[in-house]
Amino acid sequence: MPALKRVVIFASGGGSTFAYLTDKGREYFDVIALFCDRPDAGVIEKAQKREVPIIPIERNGEWKKALAELAPDLICLAGYLKPVPKDVVEMFRGKILNVHPALLPKFGGKGFYGSHVHEAVVNSGEKVSGATVHRVDEGIDTGSILAQASVEVGDRDAQALATAVQAIEKPLYLETIRKVLEEQSESTDQRL
């Protein structure tokens, strides 16, 4: 059986997506590290429980060396709220994914994260919202779209819409990660 692909996750918050990907993705990939920019983030406890090494993202940039040494097959942002530095995007071009809680290109970019996204969708009168998995480039939510799934907004308020979107975004993200890693393997096989 081939070795599992190596994935690192970047997160800033409670870690529900981190936990989902780590637990449900086991047969497809191995989460080899959590990179976290907030020492009080709930995701840290979830990583400790799963014995995933935690690397703090600090201003001194030491974490970039650790990332380069790990040489992951894929970097997955899971509720990570800072832009990925340009040199990291460059080093891992095409190998950084993010999931966004709206149907990009609508409701993306600066300031559109968490509840802000769902409030904007509800206030705009949109009939449909959802989740988007995209590659990360130098912009915010501007990379190429890989997959989307939608939910009806209906008469939901922002909180209810957030719950509905979260229910579809985690499986969508996992499936997209699996496909991207599979494509990586196929292109490696063709080069051999």
N, C-alpha and C positions, 0 to 999 in steps of 0.2 A: 504494500500500500504506500502511495507517495506521501511524503512528509506534508503536514498541514502548512498552509500558507500562514505567514506571520503578519499580524495586524496590531497597530497601536491605536489607541483611542485618546482623543483630546476632549476634555470635558471641564465645565465650570460649575455645574449645579448639583442637583440631587442624585443624578446617576441612574435614572430609570432606563434610559436607552443603553447606557453602558452595561447594566445588569442584563438586559434583554439580549444584547448582542453577544455578550460573554457566555451566557447560559445556553441560548438557543443556537449559537453559531458554532458550538464545539466540534461538530462533525465536519465543518468546512474550513475552519481557521482557528488559530491559536492567538488569543489576545496576550501579547508579550509585555505590554506596559500601558499604564495610564499616565498621560501628561496632563497635569492640572495646574491652573493659574491661581486657584484660591485655596489657601490652607484650611479654611473652614467649610469647604464644599462637602456635601453629603456623599458625593461619589467616592471620596477617599475611603470611607468605612466599607462601602460595597466592594471596592478593590481589595481591601485588606481581607475581607471575608473570603474572597475568591483567590487569595494569594497571588494577585497580580501586582508586580512591582510598580511603585508610584514614583514618578519623576516630577518634581515641582518646576513649573515654568517661572523662572526668576529673571529679573532684569539683566543679570550678568551674562546671560546667553549660554551658560554652561550646558543647559538642556539640549541645545542644538547639536553639541558634540555627541551627547548620549544618543540622540535620535539618529545621527549619521552612523554611529557604531552599531546600533540595532539593525539598521538597514531593512526596515519593514517592507513587505510587499505592498502594503496599503496603509494609509493613515485615514482614520474615520473620525470626523468631528461629531460629537454627540452632546449638543447643548453647550458648545464652546463659544463664548461670547466675544472673543477678540479676533481681529483679522489675523490670518496666518502671515508671518513675516515674508516679504518678497523673496528673500534668499532661500527660505524653506520651500516655498511654492516652486521656485526654480529647481532646487535639488530633487524634489519629488514630483516633477511635472507630470500630470495625468494620473498620479497615484494618491491624490487626496480627495476624499468624498465628504459631502455634507448632506444632511437632511434638513429641509426647511418646511415649517408648518403652514405653507400656503402653496397655491399653484403659480409658481414663478412663470413669467417675469413679473406678474402682479404681486404686490405686497412684499417686495424684497428690498434689500439694501439697508442703509444706515438707519438704525432705530426700529427696524422691523424684526423683533425677536419676542419670544414668549407671548404673554397676554396682549402685547401691543399689536401683534399681527391679527389676532382673532377679533379684537375690538375694532380695528380698522376694517376688517372684512364685514363684520356685522353692520357697522355704521355706514358702509358704502352701499348697502342694499344688494350685494352680490348674492346670487342664487346658489352658487357652488363654491366650495373651498376644497382644501385637501392638503397633500404633502408632495414635495418634490425632492428627489435625490439628484444632486448635480456634482460635477467635478469642481474643485476649487481652483480659481485663478487669482490674479492680483486684486480683483474687485470684490465687492461684497454681494454675494448671491448672484454673480454674473457668469459663472462657469457653465459649460455645456450641460444641458439637462439629459439625464439618463433614464429617469422613470418618474411617473406621477400616478397618484391615486386620488380619487375625489370623494367628497361627501356632500350631501345636500345641506345647505345652511338652514333652510326652513325657518321655523320661529325660534331657533336656538339663540340663547344669549352667548356672550363671548366665552364664558366658562364651559357651557355645554358643548359649544363648538370645539373648544380646546380638547375636551375629553374625546369627542368623536374623531378628531384629527389624530390624536395620539394613538387611538386604537388601530388606525390604518398605517401610520407612518413607521412604526417599528417593524412590522412584517415586510413592508415595502423596502425598507432600508436593508434588512437582512438578505432579502432575495436579490437586491441589486448588488450588494457586496459579493454575494456568492457568484453571480454572473460575471462580475468584473474579474474576480480571482480566477474563474474558469477560463475566461478569455486570455488572461495573462499566461496561464498554463499552456493553452493551445498555441499561443504565439511563441512561447519558449520551445515547445515540442517541435514546431516547424523550423526553428532555427538550428536545432540539433542535427 
